Amino acid sequence: MILHRECPLCGSKILKGFAIDTLRKGPHISRVKCVNCNLVFANPMADEKELESYYNNYYEKEHYEAVNYKQLISEHFIRISTLNEESIRKEAVFLKLLGGGTRFLDVGCGLGLGLAYANQMNCELFATEFDSGALEFVKSHFPVTTFHGDIWEANYPDSTFDFIHISHVIEHVLDPIAYIQEMKRILKPGGHLAIGTPNFSSNLYKIHRWVKLLKLEVPDIIDGVEHTFLFPKELLQKICEEQGFNVVQHFTQNYGEKLSNLVKYKMSLRKKLNRLVQNMFQVNQWIVCEKNN
C-alpha cells in the first residue's frame, strides 16, 4: 500500500478525510480530499502489484456476473452493427470527431464497447487491457491488435494514433498525469483524446455526503472502491489544458441504465434502487481534447 502525505497532483499537504467503506470487497477502504485542488483520492492507495492482482479476471467478479455483463455487451454489439456513422456520432457523442478508417486505440478496452463503435466506422483497431479474459473476448468479436498490460509497456511509437479512447480507466490508475502525457505522445498532431470518468461534481455525491453528515455518520464510498482518483469537472479540464491539449468537448451524462435490464439483474432490491437513483444524476463526464500540431 502507498500512504500519501501530500496530494499526488498539486503537492499540497493539506488533506482532509473524506469517506470510508470497510464493508465492500476491494483494494481501498478510505479516501481523502486535497483542500488546495479538490482532488479526491484513495489513501492509503493500493500499489501496482495489488492493482494488477485485483484487475486480473476483473469482468468475472461478482458485481459483473450479477448483471450478466458479457451478455449485455454482446447485445450492444449486435445493435451497434446496424448503425451508420451519423447514428454512432449521435449516440456516442464523445466519438463525434472520430473519422472513419483512422487508427483507433482503446486504452483499457474492457469488453470492447468503444471498439464496437470504431469497428463499425471501419477504423484500424488497437487496444490495451490488463484482463486477459477481456482481451480474448474482444479478439473473438473484432479484428483488433491487442496488448496485455499497461499503455507505456506497449511502447507505441510517437504520433501513432488518430484517436485515443479511454473510458472509465483514468480513475483506476496510479499516475493519471503520466497516463495523459503518454497518450499525448502517441497521438498524432491534430488527433483527439476522449476521456470518460466519473463526474465528481455531480449532485449525487454532494447530496449523499450531506445526508451522512447530517446523520452524524462518516460518509461512505458510493462509487467503485477500486477507484484511485476522482476528478471534479473543472479539475479534469484544468489537468488536460495544463498538459497542452485544446479541450473541444466537455459534457456530463447520467448512468444510462435501462429499466428493462435492471429487472433482470441478480442483485438485491437495495442495489437495484441505488442504480436507479444513480440514473437520475449526471454521474459521468466526457472530455474530448485535441493535440496541437
Sine and cosine of phi, psi and omega as CSV:
sin_phi,cos_phi,sin_psi,cos_psi,sin_omega,cos_omega
0.00,0.00,0.49,-0.87,0.00,-1.00
-0.93,-0.37,0.84,-0.54,0.04,-1.00
-0.98,-0.19,0.88,-0.47,-0.02,-1.00
-1.00,-0.06,0.84,-0.54,0.09,-1.00
-1.00,-0.05,-0.21,0.98,0.03,-1.00
-0.59,-0.81,0.27,-0.96,-0.04,-1.00
-0.91,0.42,0.79,-0.62,0.02,-1.00
-0.92,0.40,-0.28,0.96,-0.05,-1.00
-1.00,-0.07,-0.81,0.58,-0.11,-0.99
-0.95,-0.32,-0.19,0.98,0.03,-1.00
1.00,0.09,0.01,1.00,0.00,-1.00
-0.91,0.41,0.59,-0.81,0.04,-1.00
-0.99,-0.13,0.06,1.00,-0.01,-1.00
-1.00,-0.04,1.00,-0.03,-0.02,-1.00
-0.90,-0.43,0.61,-0.79,0.03,-1.00
-0.83,-0.56,0.61,-0.79,0.08,-1.00
-0.85,0.52,0.65,-0.76,-0.10,-0.99
-0.83,-0.56,-0.71,0.70,-0.06,-1.00
-0.36,-0.93,0.38,-0.93,0.05,-1.00
-0.54,-0.84,0.60,-0.80,0.01,-1.00
-0.54,-0.84,0.96,-0.27,-0.01,-1.00
-0.98,-0.21,0.03,1.00,-0.10,-0.99
-1.00,-0.04,-0.65,0.76,-0.06,-1.00
-0.99,0.11,0.50,-0.86,0.04,-1.00
-0.97,0.23,0.68,-0.74,0.01,-1.00
0.25,-0.97,0.11,-0.99,-0.08,-1.00
-0.98,0.18,-0.22,0.98,-0.06,-1.00
-0.77,-0.63,0.51,-0.86,0.07,-1.00
-0.82,-0.57,-0.26,0.96,-0.08,-1.00
-0.63,-0.78,0.43,-0.91,0.02,-1.00
-0.73,-0.68,0.46,-0.89,0.12,-0.99
-0.80,-0.61,0.27,-0.96,0.03,-1.00
-0.83,-0.55,0.71,-0.71,0.09,-1.00
-0.98,0.18,0.84,-0.54,-0.02,-1.00
-0.93,0.37,-0.47,0.88,-0.07,-1.00
-0.98,0.22,-0.77,0.64,-0.11,-0.99
-0.93,-0.37,-0.10,0.99,0.04,-1.00
0.96,0.27,0.19,0.98,0.11,-0.99
-0.93,0.38,0.69,-0.72,0.10,-1.00
-0.94,-0.35,0.74,-0.67,-0.06,-1.00
-0.51,-0.86,0.41,-0.91,0.04,-1.00
-0.92,0.40,0.70,-0.71,0.01,-1.00
-0.39,-0.92,0.92,-0.38,0.05,1.00
-0.93,0.37,0.36,-0.93,-0.09,-1.00
-0.90,-0.43,0.68,-0.73,0.04,-1.00
-0.86,0.51,0.59,-0.81,0.03,-1.00
-1.00,0.07,-0.02,-1.00,-0.11,-0.99
-0.86,0.51,-0.70,0.71,-0.03,-1.00
-0.91,0.41,-0.64,0.77,0.01,-1.00
-0.91,0.42,-0.65,0.76,0.01,-1.00
-0.93,0.36,-0.65,0.76,0.04,-1.00
-0.87,0.50,-0.67,0.74,0.03,-1.00
-0.90,0.43,-0.66,0.75,-0.02,-1.00
-0.92,0.40,-0.64,0.77,-0.09,-1.00
-1.00,0.10,-0.08,1.00,0.11,-0.99
-0.94,0.35,0.80,-0.61,-0.08,-1.00
0.84,0.54,0.64,0.77,-0.06,-1.00
-0.85,0.52,-0.64,0.77,-0.09,-1.00
-0.99,0.11,0.09,1.00,0.14,-0.99
-0.98,-0.19,0.00,1.00,-0.04,-1.00
-0.95,0.32,0.30,-0.95,-0.17,-0.99
-0.81,0.58,-0.69,0.72,-0.09,-1.00
-0.93,0.36,-0.44,0.90,0.08,-1.00
-0.99,0.13,-0.58,0.82,0.07,-1.00
-0.90,0.44,-0.57,0.82,-0.04,-1.00
-0.89,0.45,-0.51,0.86,-0.02,-1.00
-0.98,-0.22,0.12,0.99,-0.01,-1.00
0.77,0.64,0.81,0.59,-0.22,-0.98
-0.88,0.48,-0.67,0.75,-0.03,-1.00
-0.89,0.45,-0.61,0.79,0.04,-1.00
-0.92,0.39,-0.66,0.75,0.03,-1.00
-0.88,0.47,-0.68,0.73,0.01,-1.00
-0.91,0.42,-0.66,0.75,0.02,-1.00
-0.87,0.49,-0.62,0.79,0.05,-1.00
-0.91,0.40,-0.60,0.80,0.08,-1.00
-0.89,0.45,-0.65,0.76,0.01,-1.00
-0.84,0.55,-0.70,0.72,-0.01,-1.00
-0.89,0.45,-0.70,0.72,-0.01,-1.00
-0.91,0.41,-0.70,0.71,-0.03,-1.00
-0.89,0.45,-0.53,0.85,-0.02,-1.00
-0.91,0.41,-0.19,0.98,0.02,-1.00
-0.99,-0.15,-0.07,1.00,-0.10,-1.00
-1.00,0.02,0.53,-0.85,0.16,-0.99
-1.00,-0.07,0.06,-1.00,-0.09,-1.00
-0.88,0.47,-0.64,0.77,-0.01,-1.00
-0.89,0.46,-0.67,0.74,0.00,-1.00
-0.92,0.40,-0.62,0.79,0.02,-1.00
-0.89,0.45,-0.69,0.72,-0.03,-1.00
-0.93,0.37,-0.45,0.89,0.07,-1.00
-0.98,0.22,-0.63,0.78,-0.05,-1.00
-0.98,0.22,-0.75,0.66,0.01,-1.00
-0.97,-0.25,0.99,0.16,-0.15,-0.99
-0.87,0.50,-0.49,0.87,0.00,-1.00
-0.93,0.37,-0.19,0.98,0.06,-1.00
-0.97,-0.24,0.27,0.96,-0.05,-1.00
-0.84,0.54,-0.54,0.84,-0.06,-1.00
-0.99,-0.13,0.12,0.99,0.03,-1.00
-0.97,0.25,0.83,-0.56,0.03,-1.00
-1.00,0.01,0.62,-0.78,0.03,-1.00
-0.90,0.43,0.62,-0.78,0.06,-1.00
0.98,0.20,0.19,0.98,-0.04,-1.00
-0.99,-0.11,0.12,-0.99,-0.01,-1.00
-1.00,0.07,0.86,-0.51,-0.15,-0.99
-0.86,-0.51,0.83,-0.56,0.06,-1.00
-0.93,-0.38,0.79,-0.61,0.09,-1.00
-0.96,-0.28,0.94,-0.35,-0.04,-1.00
-1.00,0.03,0.86,-0.50,-0.10,-0.99
0.91,0.42,0.86,0.52,-0.22,-0.97
-0.92,0.40,-0.27,0.96,-0.05,-1.00
0.87,0.50,-0.74,-0.68,0.00,-1.00
-1.00,-0.05,0.12,0.99,0.27,-0.96
1.00,-0.07,0.43,0.90,0.02,-1.00
-0.90,0.44,-0.67,0.74,0.06,-1.00
-0.89,0.46,-0.62,0.79,0.03,-1.00
-0.90,0.44,-0.57,0.82,-0.01,-1.00
-0.88,0.47,-0.69,0.72,0.04,-1.00
-0.90,0.43,-0.74,0.68,-0.04,-1.00
-0.91,0.42,-0.59,0.81,0.03,-1.00
-0.90,0.44,-0.63,0.78,0.01,-1.00
-0.92,0.40,-0.36,0.93,0.04,-1.00
-0.99,-0.13,0.26,0.97,0.08,-1.00
0.87,0.49,0.55,0.83,0.06,-1.00
-0.98,0.18,0.39,-0.92,0.15,-0.99
-0.99,0.12,0.87,-0.50,-0.23,-0.97
-0.99,-0.15,0.70,-0.72,0.12,-0.99
-0.70,-0.72,0.50,-0.87,-0.02,-1.00
-0.44,-0.90,0.56,-0.83,0.18,-0.98
-0.88,-0.48,0.47,-0.88,-0.01,-1.00
-0.18,-0.98,0.62,-0.78,0.06,-1.00
-0.98,0.19,-0.54,0.84,-0.09,-1.00
-0.99,0.14,0.94,-0.34,-0.04,-1.00
-0.90,0.44,-0.56,0.83,0.04,-1.00
-0.90,0.43,-0.62,0.79,0.04,-1.00
-0.91,0.42,-0.63,0.78,0.03,-1.00
-0.90,0.44,-0.65,0.76,0.04,-1.00
-0.89,0.45,-0.61,0.80,0.00,-1.00
-0.89,0.45,-0.75,0.67,-0.05,-1.00
-0.94,0.34,-0.56,0.83,0.02,-1.00
-0.92,0.38,-0.42,0.91,0.04,-1.00
-0.98,0.22,-0.21,0.98,-0.04,-1.00
-0.93,-0.37,-0.46,0.89,-0.14,-0.99
-0.69,-0.72,0.43,-0.90,0.09,-1.00
-0.99,0.15,0.98,0.20,-0.16,-0.99
-0.86,-0.51,0.65,-0.76,0.12,-0.99
-1.00,0.00,0.87,-0.49,-0.15,-0.99
-0.91,-0.40,0.37,-0.93,0.13,-0.99
-0.72,-0.69,0.80,-0.60,0.00,-1.00
-1.00,0.00,0.98,-0.20,0.00,-1.00
0.57,-0.82,-0.29,-0.96,-0.07,-1.00
-0.99,0.12,0.32,-0.95,-0.14,-0.99
-0.89,0.45,-0.65,0.76,-0.05,-1.00
-0.97,0.23,-0.34,0.94,0.10,-1.00
-0.93,0.36,-0.42,0.91,0.02,-1.00
-0.93,0.36,-0.42,0.91,0.07,-1.00
0.81,0.59,0.74,0.67,0.06,-1.00
-0.92,0.40,0.56,-0.83,0.05,-1.00
-0.91,0.41,0.33,-0.95,0.08,-1.00
-0.84,0.54,0.55,-0.84,0.15,-0.99
0.78,0.62,0.79,0.62,-0.06,-1.00
-1.00,-0.06,-0.60,0.80,-0.21,-0.98
-0.91,-0.41,0.53,-0.84,0.07,-1.00
-1.00,0.09,-0.52,0.86,-0.08,-1.00
-0.55,-0.84,0.76,-0.65,0.07,-1.00
-0.87,-0.49,0.79,-0.62,-0.05,-1.00
-0.90,-0.44,0.81,-0.59,0.02,-1.00
-0.68,-0.74,0.98,-0.20,-0.13,-0.99
-0.96,-0.29,0.89,-0.45,0.05,-1.00
0.79,0.62,0.79,0.61,0.07,-1.00
-0.82,-0.58,-0.64,0.77,-0.13,-0.99
-0.87,0.49,-0.44,0.90,0.02,-1.00
-0.99,0.16,-0.04,1.00,-0.02,-1.00
-0.97,-0.25,-0.18,0.98,-0.18,-0.98
-1.00,-0.03,0.22,-0.98,-0.03,-1.00
-1.00,0.05,-0.39,0.92,-0.03,-1.00
-0.61,-0.79,0.99,0.11,-0.06,-1.00
-0.89,0.45,-0.53,0.85,0.02,-1.00
-0.91,0.42,-0.71,0.70,0.03,-1.00
-0.89,0.46,-0.59,0.81,0.05,-1.00
-0.88,0.47,-0.75,0.66,-0.02,-1.00
-0.89,0.45,-0.64,0.77,0.02,-1.00
-0.90,0.44,-0.66,0.75,0.01,-1.00
-0.92,0.39,-0.64,0.77,0.03,-1.00
-0.91,0.42,-0.59,0.80,0.06,-1.00
-0.90,0.44,-0.65,0.76,-0.02,-1.00
-0.87,0.50,-0.66,0.75,-0.10,-0.99
-1.00,-0.02,-0.02,1.00,0.05,-1.00
-1.00,0.04,0.66,-0.75,0.03,-1.00
-0.93,0.36,0.49,-0.87,0.14,-0.99
-0.82,0.57,0.75,-0.66,-0.07,-1.00
1.00,0.10,-0.07,1.00,0.02,-1.00
-0.98,0.22,0.15,-0.99,-0.10,-0.99
-0.83,-0.56,0.59,-0.81,0.06,-1.00
-0.88,-0.48,0.83,-0.56,0.02,-1.00
-0.92,-0.40,0.88,-0.48,-0.03,-1.00
-0.92,-0.40,0.84,-0.54,0.11,-0.99
-0.94,-0.34,0.71,-0.70,-0.06,-1.00
-0.33,-0.94,0.32,-0.95,0.07,-1.00
-0.84,0.55,0.56,-0.83,0.03,-1.00
-1.00,-0.10,0.99,-0.12,-0.07,-1.00
-0.97,0.26,-0.03,1.00,0.13,-0.99
-1.00,0.06,-0.04,1.00,-0.04,-1.00
-0.88,0.48,0.60,-0.80,0.04,-1.00
-0.89,0.45,-0.38,0.92,0.01,-1.00
-0.86,0.51,-0.73,0.68,0.01,-1.00
-0.89,0.46,-0.67,0.74,-0.05,-1.00
-0.92,0.40,-0.71,0.71,-0.02,-1.00
-0.90,0.44,-0.72,0.69,-0.01,-1.00
-0.86,0.52,-0.68,0.73,-0.03,-1.00
-0.91,0.42,-0.70,0.72,-0.02,-1.00
-0.93,0.37,-0.59,0.81,0.06,-1.00
-0.87,0.49,-0.71,0.71,0.01,-1.00
-0.89,0.45,-0.70,0.72,-0.03,-1.00
-0.91,0.40,-0.63,0.78,0.03,-1.00
-0.91,0.41,-0.46,0.89,0.06,-1.00
-1.00,0.04,0.12,0.99,-0.03,-1.00
0.86,0.52,0.60,0.80,0.04,-1.00
-0.92,-0.40,0.48,-0.87,0.09,-1.00
-0.96,0.29,0.81,-0.58,0.02,-1.00
-0.85,0.53,0.65,-0.76,0.05,-1.00
-0.98,-0.19,-0.04,-1.00,-0.05,-1.00
-0.99,-0.10,0.85,-0.53,-0.07,-1.00
-0.97,-0.24,-0.12,0.99,0.12,-0.99
-0.96,-0.28,-0.39,-0.92,-0.06,-1.00
-0.94,0.33,0.79,-0.61,0.02,-1.00
-0.93,0.38,-0.23,0.97,0.04,-1.00
-0.99,0.17,-0.20,0.98,-0.04,-1.00
-0.91,0.42,0.73,-0.68,0.03,-1.00
-1.00,-0.02,-0.61,0.80,-0.04,-1.00
-0.71,-0.70,0.56,-0.83,0.11,-0.99
-0.76,-0.66,0.73,-0.69,-0.16,-0.99
-0.91,-0.41,0.86,-0.51,0.26,-0.97
-0.87,0.50,0.46,-0.89,-0.09,-1.00
-0.83,0.55,-0.72,0.70,-0.05,-1.00
-0.91,0.42,-0.58,0.81,-0.03,-1.00
-0.93,0.36,-0.66,0.75,0.01,-1.00
-0.88,0.48,-0.67,0.74,0.02,-1.00
-0.90,0.44,-0.67,0.75,0.01,-1.00
-0.87,0.49,-0.67,0.74,0.00,-1.00
-0.88,0.48,-0.74,0.68,-0.03,-1.00
-0.90,0.44,-0.65,0.76,0.01,-1.00
-0.92,0.39,-0.61,0.79,0.01,-1.00
-0.92,0.39,-0.40,0.92,0.05,-1.00
-1.00,0.04,0.13,0.99,0.12,-0.99
1.00,-0.02,0.24,0.97,0.04,-1.00
-1.00,0.00,0.48,-0.88,0.23,-0.97
-1.00,-0.09,0.84,-0.54,0.02,-1.00
-0.99,0.13,0.86,-0.51,-0.05,-1.00
-0.95,-0.33,-0.35,0.94,0.09,-1.00
-0.57,-0.82,0.61,-0.79,0.13,-0.99
-0.39,-0.92,0.93,-0.36,-0.10,-1.00
-0.56,-0.83,0.25,-0.97,0.00,-1.00
-0.91,-0.42,0.37,-0.93,-0.01,-1.00
-0.63,-0.78,0.34,-0.94,0.12,-0.99
-0.99,0.10,-0.09,-1.00,-0.10,-0.99
-0.93,0.38,-0.45,0.89,0.04,-1.00
0.97,0.23,0.39,0.92,-0.03,-1.00
-0.99,0.15,0.72,-0.69,0.06,-1.00
-1.00,-0.07,0.70,-0.71,-0.01,-1.00
-0.87,0.50,-0.58,0.81,-0.01,-1.00
-0.89,0.45,-0.56,0.83,0.05,-1.00
-0.97,0.25,-0.63,0.78,-0.06,-1.00
-0.85,0.52,-0.60,0.80,0.00,-1.00
-0.89,0.46,-0.55,0.84,-0.08,-1.00
-0.99,0.17,-0.32,0.95,-0.13,-0.99
-0.90,0.44,0.64,-0.77,0.02,-1.00
-1.00,-0.01,0.95,0.30,0.00,-1.00
-0.57,-0.82,0.23,-0.97,-0.04,-1.00
-0.92,0.40,0.36,-0.93,0.03,-1.00
-0.87,0.50,-0.60,0.80,0.01,-1.00
-0.88,0.48,-0.69,0.72,0.00,-1.00
-0.92,0.39,-0.60,0.80,0.04,-1.00
-0.90,0.43,-0.66,0.75,0.02,-1.00
-0.91,0.41,-0.61,0.79,0.04,-1.00
-0.88,0.48,-0.68,0.73,0.01,-1.00
-0.92,0.39,-0.58,0.82,0.03,-1.00
-0.91,0.42,-0.67,0.74,0.04,-1.00
-0.90,0.44,-0.67,0.74,0.02,-1.00
-0.86,0.51,-0.51,0.86,-0.03,-1.00
-0.94,0.35,-0.23,0.97,-0.04,-1.00
-1.00,0.00,-0.09,1.00,-0.08,-1.00
-0.84,-0.55,0.39,-0.92,0.04,-1.00
-0.99,0.13,0.98,0.20,-0.16,-0.99
-1.00,0.02,-0.20,0.98,0.00,-1.00
-0.89,-0.46,0.41,-0.91,0.08,-1.00
-0.69,-0.72,0.51,-0.86,0.11,-0.99
-0.81,-0.59,0.73,-0.69,0.11,-0.99
-0.81,-0.58,0.78,-0.63,0.00,-1.00
-0.90,-0.43,0.82,-0.57,-0.09,-1.00
-0.86,-0.52,0.47,-0.88,0.05,-1.00
-0.92,-0.40,0.71,-0.71,0.07,-1.00
-0.99,0.15,0.76,-0.65,0.01,-1.00
-0.90,0.44,0.53,-0.85,0.05,-1.00
-0.93,0.38,0.00,0.00,0.00,0.00
